[in-house]
């Protein structure tokens, strides 16, 4: 049985909300699953906190349909979702000048050793994505035990899409860390 789960994370704790079980043959990680889990979770939040929520999802949530739903006029939800590493994204990463990479930081404000971030927004065609969405990429050295196909251990890259403009420069591990907010993580488990 596939289950869509949304989590509301508040410092210092979190709890699961918005569980929705589907039939055993249901696809997981669809835009519809993300929307349903997010709706259920938001409905369980105090109304005053809903506009302060930050919806987070892995790249399964980085779909046109889910982001269009999040960015719908009047909804004003903040989000931080995984952005698929397409050839265009990888090409754009290769065009980022060395001076544009800035240190990444942990949520506690300490520098994350071996990790950097840069803005990709101006290097990508985002015409079909929500207006105002930014794409930020994190580059980091793999941990010593990482199983990568290339023995040279190249840096790993992860990109996120976010409308969050609270950080003047993308210096944090994710834009989600720019402010203290309730965090709603939409996660899907099979």
C-alpha positions as CSV (number, residue, x, y, z in Angstrom):
1,X,0.0,0.0,0.0
2,X,1.4,3.4,-0.9
3,X,1.1,6.1,1.7
4,X,1.5,9.9,1.2
5,X,2.9,11.5,4.3
6,X,3.3,15.2,5.1
7,X,5.4,16.3,8.1
8,X,5.1,19.5,10.0
9,X,8.5,20.3,11.4
10,X,8.9,22.9,14.1
11,X,12.0,23.5,16.0
12,X,12.6,21.5,18.2
13,X,10.3,18.7,17.2
14,X,8.1,17.4,14.4
15,X,5.1,15.1,13.8
16,X,3.5,13.4,10.9
17,X,0.2,14.7,9.6
18,X,-1.8,14.3,6.5
19,X,-1.5,10.5,6.0
20,X,-3.4,9.2,3.0
21,X,-3.2,5.5,2.0
22,X,-3.8,4.5,-1.5
23,X,-4.3,1.1,-3.2
24,X,-1.3,-1.2,-3.5
25,X,-0.9,-0.4,-7.2
26,X,-1.1,3.4,-6.8
27,X,1.8,5.3,-8.0
28,X,3.7,7.3,-5.4
29,X,5.5,10.6,-5.6
30,X,3.0,12.1,-8.1
31,X,2.0,15.7,-8.1
32,X,-1.5,14.7,-7.0
33,X,0.0,12.8,-4.0
34,X,2.1,15.9,-3.1
35,X,-0.9,18.2,-3.4
36,X,-3.1,15.8,-1.3
37,X,-0.5,15.4,1.4
38,X,0.1,19.1,1.6
39,X,-3.6,20.0,1.7
40,X,-4.1,17.5,4.6
41,X,-1.1,18.8,6.5
42,X,-2.0,22.5,6.0
43,X,-5.6,21.7,7.2
44,X,-4.2,20.4,10.4
45,X,-2.1,23.5,11.1
46,X,-3.4,26.4,13.1
47,X,-4.8,28.9,10.5
48,X,-2.5,31.6,11.7
49,X,0.6,29.5,10.9
50,X,-0.4,28.3,7.4
51,X,1.1,31.4,5.7
52,X,4.3,30.9,7.6
53,X,4.7,27.3,6.5
54,X,7.5,26.3,4.2
55,X,6.6,23.3,2.0
56,X,9.6,21.1,1.3
57,X,9.8,18.1,-1.1
58,X,12.5,16.1,-2.8
59,X,12.8,16.1,-6.6
60,X,9.6,14.1,-6.8
61,X,7.8,17.3,-5.8
62,X,9.7,19.4,-8.3
63,X,6.9,19.1,-10.9
64,X,5.2,21.8,-12.9
65,X,1.8,20.7,-11.6
66,X,2.7,20.7,-7.9
67,X,4.7,24.0,-8.1
68,X,1.8,25.6,-10.0
69,X,-0.5,24.5,-7.3
70,X,1.8,25.9,-4.6
71,X,2.3,29.2,-6.4
72,X,-1.4,29.7,-7.3
73,X,-2.4,33.4,-7.0
74,X,-3.6,34.1,-3.5
75,X,-2.0,31.0,-2.0
76,X,1.3,32.7,-1.0
77,X,3.0,29.5,0.1
78,X,6.7,29.3,0.4
79,X,8.4,26.1,-0.9
80,X,11.8,24.5,-1.3
81,X,11.7,21.5,-3.7
82,X,14.3,19.4,-5.3
83,X,14.9,20.5,-8.9
84,X,15.7,17.6,-11.3
85,X,19.3,17.5,-12.6
86,X,18.6,17.6,-16.3
87,X,21.3,18.0,-18.9
88,X,20.3,21.7,-19.1
89,X,20.8,22.1,-15.3
90,X,24.2,20.3,-15.5
91,X,25.3,22.5,-18.4
92,X,24.3,25.6,-16.4
93,X,26.3,24.4,-13.4
94,X,29.3,24.1,-15.7
95,X,28.9,27.8,-16.6
96,X,29.0,29.1,-13.0
97,X,32.2,31.0,-12.5
98,X,34.3,29.9,-9.5
99,X,33.9,33.3,-7.8
100,X,30.1,32.8,-7.7
101,X,30.3,29.8,-5.4
102,X,29.9,30.8,-1.7
103,X,30.2,28.7,1.4
104,X,27.2,26.6,2.4
105,X,26.1,26.8,6.1
106,X,24.3,24.4,8.4
107,X,21.1,25.5,10.0
108,X,23.0,26.5,13.1
109,X,25.0,29.1,11.1
110,X,28.2,27.2,11.0
111,X,30.1,26.7,7.7
112,X,29.4,23.3,6.1
113,X,32.9,21.9,5.3
114,X,33.3,21.0,1.7
115,X,30.0,22.5,0.5
116,X,29.2,25.6,-1.6
117,X,26.1,27.1,-3.1
118,X,25.4,29.3,-6.2
119,X,22.4,30.7,-8.0
120,X,21.4,29.1,-11.3
121,X,18.3,31.2,-11.9
122,X,19.7,33.4,-14.6
123,X,21.4,30.5,-16.4
124,X,18.2,28.5,-17.0
125,X,15.0,28.9,-19.1
126,X,12.4,29.1,-16.3
127,X,9.6,30.4,-18.6
128,X,7.3,27.4,-17.8
129,X,7.9,27.4,-14.0
130,X,6.2,29.7,-11.5
131,X,7.0,33.3,-11.8
132,X,9.7,34.4,-9.3
133,X,11.1,30.9,-8.8
134,X,14.8,30.7,-8.1
135,X,17.0,27.7,-8.6
136,X,19.9,27.3,-6.2
137,X,22.5,24.6,-6.5
138,X,24.6,23.1,-3.8
139,X,28.0,21.5,-4.6
140,X,29.7,19.3,-2.0
141,X,32.5,16.8,-1.8
142,X,31.1,13.3,-1.3
143,X,31.7,11.8,2.1
144,X,34.6,9.4,2.3
145,X,32.5,6.2,2.0
146,X,30.4,7.4,-0.9
147,X,29.9,4.8,-3.7
148,X,30.3,6.9,-6.9
149,X,31.0,5.5,-10.3
150,X,33.9,7.9,-10.9
151,X,37.0,7.1,-8.8
152,X,38.0,10.8,-8.9
153,X,35.2,11.6,-6.5
154,X,33.8,14.7,-8.3
155,X,31.6,17.0,-6.3
156,X,28.0,16.1,-6.0
157,X,25.4,18.7,-7.1
158,X,21.8,19.2,-5.8
159,X,19.5,21.9,-7.0
160,X,16.3,23.3,-5.4
161,X,13.5,25.5,-6.7
162,X,12.2,28.2,-4.3
163,X,10.4,31.5,-4.4
164,X,12.2,32.5,-1.2
165,X,13.9,35.8,-1.6
166,X,14.8,36.3,2.1
167,X,18.5,35.6,1.5
168,X,20.3,38.3,-0.5
169,X,22.8,35.7,-1.5
170,X,22.3,31.9,-1.6
171,X,24.8,31.3,1.2
172,X,22.7,28.7,3.2
173,X,22.5,25.0,2.6
174,X,19.0,25.7,1.4
175,X,16.8,28.7,1.1
176,X,14.6,27.0,3.7
177,X,17.1,28.1,6.3
178,X,16.7,31.8,5.6
179,X,14.1,32.3,8.3
180,X,12.6,30.5,11.2
181,X,9.3,29.0,10.0
182,X,7.2,26.0,10.5
183,X,8.3,23.6,7.9
184,X,5.9,21.3,6.1
185,X,7.8,18.5,4.4
186,X,5.8,16.6,1.8
187,X,7.3,13.2,1.7
188,X,6.0,10.1,0.0
189,X,6.7,6.6,1.2
190,X,5.8,3.4,-0.7
